[in-house]
Amino acid sequence: MKTFSLKKSDIKKKWVLIDAKDAVLGRLAVISANILRGKNKPEYTPNQDCGDNLIIINSDKIHLKGKKADNKIYYRHTGYPGGIKETTPNKMKEKNQSDEMIKLAIKRMIPRGPLGRQQLSNCKIYRDENHKHEAQNPQIIDIASMNTKNKI
């Protein structure tokens, strides 16, 4: 039996929609990263972008468990000496950056490098229910039915 390896011409991408209303951030990020990488498909190949296109709506209504909303700190650096900046999830929600919070969580679960950046570009995150991808007829995934811990 030969080892199967997916070719670029054999890749078929679907569109998937996830509603983040009352979802837990980490659990949503794990499911999203697996869809973007293609690990939910039987023909998964690690060196190809065989994942699906992902749409996440209602990012403003995401939750964090425990005291993470206050205690978790996101760091970034401006590039200048002493230029480290920090923020918390609560501050990000106040500044309407909840989509960046989800994108950071997913980004840290996919590989670094050109392939990971290409896979992350297949993820579209919207703060409310409105999105511009109705023409693609996305398949809706209910993450609450997968596990009771996925929703608050």
N, C-alpha and C positions, 0 to 999 in steps of 0.2 A: 504494500500500500504506500502511495506517495504522500508526502506532506503537501497540504493545500496552501497556496499563497494567493491572495487576492490581487488582481491587477487593477490599475487605475481605470481601465475601460469597463471593468465589471462592477464598479461601485454604483449602487443605486441609493440616492439620498432621499429620505422622506422628511416631512415637516412635522414636528411634534410641539404641542402646546401644553404648558404646565401652568396652573393657577397657583400662585404663591400665597393666596389668602389664608391666614392662620397657620402657615407652614413653619416648621422649625428650620432655621437657616442651614445648619450643618447637614441635616438629612436631605434637604432640597439640593444642596450642593453636590452630595454624593451621587444622587440619582441623575442630576444634570451632567456631571462629569462623565459618568458611564455612558450616557446617551451621546454626548459629544465625541467621545473616543470610539464608540461603536462596540463597546464591550458587552452590550446586550444582544448582539447579533451572533449567530453561529459562524459566520464567515469573518470574524474579527481577525485583522492582521495588524500587528503593532507598528509597522513602518508605513502604513497608509492612512489617509484621512477617510476612514470608512464610516464615520459617525453620521448621525442625522443632523439636520438643522433644527435648532431649538428656539422656541419663543416662550418667554416667561412673562406673565402679566401679574398685576397687583403687587409689585415689589414693595410698595409702601406698607403693606399689611403683613410683613414677615415678622416672626418672633424669634427671640433668643431665650434659651432656657436658663434658669438659675439667675445668677447675678452678672452674667456675661454682658448685659446691656450697659452696665456701669463699669465693670472691672476690665473688660477686654480693651486693649489699646492697639490701634493701627498706627504704625510708624512709617514715615517717608522722609527722604532727605532731599534738600534742594540742590545739593552739589557744592554749596559754599561751606566754609568752616563754621561749625556751630549751627548748621542749618537743619537740624533734625526737628521734624514736626510730628505731633501726635494728635490723635483724635479717638473718640469712642463711638460705638454704634449709636448711642442716643444723640450725640452731636451730629452724626451723619444723617440721621432721620430728620432732625430739625432743619438741616440744610438741603433737604430733598435729594440726598445722595444714597438712598437705599438701594438703587440699582448698582451703584459702585460697590456696595457692601457684598451683594450677591456675586458680582463679577470677580471680586477679590477672592471669595471663598472657593469659587469654581476654578479660578486661575491657579490656586495653590494645590489643586488636586489633579491637574493634568501635567504632563511632562514639560520641562523647560526646553526651549529651542524653537526652530522654525516650524516643526510639525505641531507642537503645542499651541503656538500663536495662531496657526491656520485653523486649528480645531476650535479655539476660543472665539475666533471671528465668526463662527457659525451660530453663535448664541446672541439672540436679540432680547433685551430686557426692557420692559415698559413699566412705568409707575402705576398705571391704572389699567382698566379693562380694554381700552382702545389700542389696537395695533393695526399695522397696515399690511398684514399678510393673510387676509381672508381668501385671496385668490389662490393661495397655495393649498387650501383645504387641509389644515393641520389636523393630525390625529390628537385627540385630547387624552392626556394621561392623568388619572386621578390618583395622586400620591397618598391621599388619606386612606384609600382602600387597600393599599399595599401593606401598611402597618399602622396600628393605632397610635404609635409614638410619633408619626410623621406630622401630626397636627396637634395644635394646642387645645 
